[in-house]
Amino acid sequence: MAIINSSTTVHLLLFMVATVVMVAADLHRLNHPVKADGSISFLAIGDWGRRGLYNQSNVAYQMGKVGEEMDVDFIVSTGDNFYDSGLVDEQDPAFFESFTNVYTAPSLQKQWYSVLGNHDYRGNALAQLSPELRQRDNRWLCMRSFIMHAGNADFFFVDTTPFHAKYFKEEDQEYDWRGVLPREDYISQVLEDVDVALKESNAKWKIVVGHHTIHSAGVHGNTEELVDQLLPILLENEVNLYINGHDHCLEHISSSNSQLQFLTSGGGSKAWRGDVNPWNLDEMKFYYDGQGFMAGEITEDDLVVSFYDIFGNVLHKWSGSGGLHREW
């Protein structure tokens, strides 16, 4: 284990890159083109939208450099896209100030696939889902739950905030639950859709993305609702990676009884120094309490993930080729 401490243009253009069809019940499928050799590369970042503050701009700068070196195909956002309370509406200047004007590197002018986090639900959640934002910046694509196919990989994006019961009980916060209530029906439908989509997938690599942790040694720790309801579906369908944000750190936890790896990329801006809880050392492969991001490379035979800090240093690297897991 490595623990490191450190204090179309509009609609049409978008859908030339990602073609949408319906699968399962209400899930959409997006098809993303791959490189000539069939490979894909991507970056993953979460918990970022702070108008460039708390090292968000520094993280964005290094993302641009790494993105150019890797010739990344797309970027994954694990949620909490705009702090502290999402967007007010589609004209909210925070969209430009925290997204368009921060991620300016040429290599980052690719499609962004985003999910909502709990802070996004504190604002106008529908604004982030609106096609109007895609007209303002055609990189932006955010849905509640959807599937993206790229080569021999399928990415399953899951709306995890409604699973967390405490958000429905908080008296000092307001959430935008339009389209979610009744909660029990919504969650049941999401679980059914994800299960069906995973079973229908023939991809070699199955990657699930959600905002909330399933397993984490960070301050939020495990999300018990996801452990109880989503994790069994991931295990049954032999998912390779679960990528999340929510804990403001970079983290890799392995699974003792499956191939599933739990990867936290929540270091997009404000980090929580020193917040790490005890964890089984056989499972905890890496934890970093500073800012940074994750990168992924997928070929026909291999899947490699790397974690970077704000100086561009590779802090941790892992390969899952052929079931033989390597770290360096």
NORKA-V670142 format. One record per residue. RES is the residue in one letter. SS is DSSP state (a for helix, b for strand, c for the rest). D_LAST is the distance of its C-alpha to the last C-alpha in Angstrom with 1 decimal. Layout:
res = <RES | RES>
ss = <SS | SS>
d_last = <D_LAST | D_LAST>
This chain:
res = <M | A | I | I | N | S | S | T | T | V | H | L | L | L | F | M | V | A | T | V | V | M | V | A | A | D | L | H | R | L | N | H | P | V | K | A | D | G | S | I | S | F | L | A | I | G | D | W | G | R | R | G | L | Y | N | Q | S | N | V | A | Y | Q | M | G | K | V | G | E | E | M | D | V | D | F | I | V | S | T | G | D | N | F | Y | D | S | G | L | V | D | E | Q | D | P | A | F | F | E | S | F | T | N | V | Y | T | A | P | S | L | Q | K | Q | W | Y | S | V | L | G | N | H | D | Y | R | G | N | A | L | A | Q | L | S | P | E | L | R | Q | R | D | N | R | W | L | C | M | R | S | F | I | M | H | A | G | N | A | D | F | F | F | V | D | T | T | P | F | H | A | K | Y | F | K | E | E | D | Q | E | Y | D | W | R | G | V | L | P | R | E | D | Y | I | S | Q | V | L | E | D | V | D | V | A | L | K | E | S | N | A | K | W | K | I | V | V | G | H | H | T | I | H | S | A | G | V | H | G | N | T | E | E | L | V | D | Q | L | L | P | I | L | L | E | N | E | V | N | L | Y | I | N | G | H | D | H | C | L | E | H | I | S | S | S | N | S | Q | L | Q | F | L | T | S | G | G | G | S | K | A | W | R | G | D | V | N | P | W | N | L | D | E | M | K | F | Y | Y | D | G | Q | G | F | M | A | G | E | I | T | E | D | D | L | V | V | S | F | Y | D | I | F | G | N | V | L | H | K | W | S | G | S | G | G | L | H | R | E | W>
ss = <c | b | b | b | c | c | c | c | c | a | a | a | a | a | a | a | a | b | b | b | b | b | b | c | c | c | b | b | b | b | b | b | c | c | c | c | c | c | c | b | b | b | b | b | b | c | c | c | c | c | c | c | c | c | c | a | a | a | a | a | a | a | a | a | a | a | a | a | a | a | c | c | c | b | b | b | b | c | c | c | c | c | c | c | c | c | c | c | c | c | c | c | c | a | a | a | a | a | a | a | c | c | c | c | c | a | a | a | c | c | b | b | b | b | c | c | c | a | a | a | a | c | c | c | a | a | a | a | a | c | a | a | a | a | a | a | c | c | c | b | b | b | c | c | c | b | b | b | b | b | c | c | b | b | b | b | b | b | c | c | a | a | a | c | a | a | a | a | c | c | c | c | c | c | c | c | c | c | c | c | c | c | a | a | a | a | a | a | a | a | a | a | a | a | a | a | a | a | a | a | c | c | c | c | b | b | b | b | b | b | c | c | c | c | c | c | c | c | c | c | c | c | c | a | a | a | a | a | a | c | a | a | a | a | a | a | c | c | c | c | b | b | b | b | c | c | c | c | c | b | b | b | b | c | c | c | c | c | c | c | b | b | b | b | b | c | c | c | c | c | c | c | c | c | c | c | c | c | c | c | c | c | c | b | b | b | b | b | c | c | c | b | b | b | b | b | b | b | c | c | c | c | b | b | b | b | b | b | b | c | c | c | c | b | b | b | b | b | b | c | a | a | a | c | c | b | b | c>
d_last = <10.6 | 10.1 | 13.6 | 14.4 | 18.1 | 20.0 | 23.6 | 41.9 | 41.9 | 42.3 | 42.0 | 42.3 | 39.6 | 37.2 | 38.1 | 37.8 | 34.1 | 34.0 | 36.8 | 37.9 | 39.4 | 40.0 | 38.3 | 38.7 | 41.0 | 40.4 | 36.8 | 36.5 | 34.3 | 33.0 | 32.0 | 29.6 | 29.7 | 26.7 | 26.1 | 28.1 | 25.4 | 25.1 | 21.7 | 21.2 | 19.0 | 19.6 | 19.0 | 19.6 | 21.3 | 23.6 | 26.2 | 27.1 | 30.8 | 32.2 | 34.0 | 31.3 | 31.4 | 28.8 | 26.4 | 26.7 | 27.8 | 24.9 | 22.4 | 24.6 | 24.5 | 20.8 | 20.8 | 23.4 | 21.5 | 18.3 | 20.7 | 22.5 | 19.6 | 18.6 | 22.2 | 21.7 | 24.3 | 24.7 | 23.7 | 23.6 | 25.1 | 24.7 | 28.0 | 29.9 | 30.6 | 33.6 | 34.3 | 36.1 | 38.2 | 37.2 | 39.7 | 43.5 | 44.3 | 43.4 | 44.9 | 42.9 | 41.8 | 38.5 | 37.3 | 37.6 | 36.8 | 33.5 | 32.4 | 34.3 | 34.7 | 31.1 | 29.0 | 30.9 | 28.4 | 29.4 | 26.1 | 26.6 | 30.0 | 28.8 | 29.6 | 28.4 | 28.3 | 29.0 | 29.9 | 32.1 | 31.0 | 33.4 | 34.3 | 35.2 | 37.6 | 39.3 | 40.7 | 42.2 | 39.6 | 41.6 | 41.4 | 37.7 | 38.5 | 41.4 | 41.7 | 43.3 | 40.0 | 38.8 | 41.9 | 41.0 | 37.4 | 36.7 | 32.9 | 33.5 | 33.5 | 33.5 | 34.7 | 34.8 | 33.2 | 32.6 | 30.6 | 29.0 | 28.5 | 26.4 | 26.1 | 24.5 | 23.3 | 25.6 | 25.0 | 27.3 | 28.1 | 29.8 | 32.2 | 31.2 | 33.4 | 36.6 | 34.9 | 34.8 | 38.2 | 38.4 | 38.7 | 42.0 | 43.3 | 42.5 | 45.8 | 44.5 | 42.6 | 43.8 | 41.8 | 42.7 | 42.9 | 44.9 | 43.9 | 42.2 | 45.2 | 46.1 | 42.6 | 42.7 | 43.7 | 41.1 | 38.2 | 39.7 | 39.8 | 36.3 | 35.0 | 37.3 | 36.3 | 32.5 | 33.1 | 35.4 | 33.1 | 30.1 | 32.4 | 33.7 | 30.4 | 29.5 | 26.2 | 23.2 | 21.0 | 22.7 | 21.5 | 23.6 | 23.9 | 26.0 | 26.5 | 26.6 | 24.0 | 24.2 | 21.9 | 20.9 | 20.9 | 22.3 | 26.0 | 27.2 | 25.4 | 26.0 | 28.6 | 30.8 | 32.7 | 29.7 | 28.5 | 32.1 | 32.8 | 29.9 | 27.2 | 29.4 | 29.8 | 26.1 | 25.6 | 28.8 | 27.8 | 24.2 | 22.5 | 18.8 | 18.0 | 20.1 | 19.6 | 21.8 | 22.8 | 25.5 | 23.5 | 23.0 | 19.3 | 15.8 | 14.5 | 12.7 | 14.7 | 14.6 | 17.9 | 19.2 | 21.8 | 20.6 | 18.0 | 18.4 | 15.7 | 17.1 | 15.8 | 17.8 | 18.3 | 21.4 | 20.8 | 23.2 | 25.7 | 26.9 | 24.3 | 25.1 | 24.1 | 23.6 | 24.1 | 21.8 | 23.2 | 22.3 | 20.2 | 19.3 | 16.3 | 15.5 | 15.4 | 14.1 | 10.4 | 10.8 | 14.1 | 15.3 | 19.1 | 19.6 | 20.2 | 18.0 | 17.2 | 15.0 | 14.7 | 14.8 | 15.3 | 17.3 | 18.7 | 21.0 | 18.4 | 15.0 | 14.0 | 10.9 | 10.8 | 9.7 | 11.3 | 13.4 | 15.9 | 19.4 | 18.7 | 16.3 | 13.2 | 9.9 | 9.2 | 6.6 | 5.4 | 6.6 | 8.8 | 12.1 | 13.9 | 16.9 | 16.1 | 13.3 | 10.4 | 6.9 | 3.8 | 0.0>
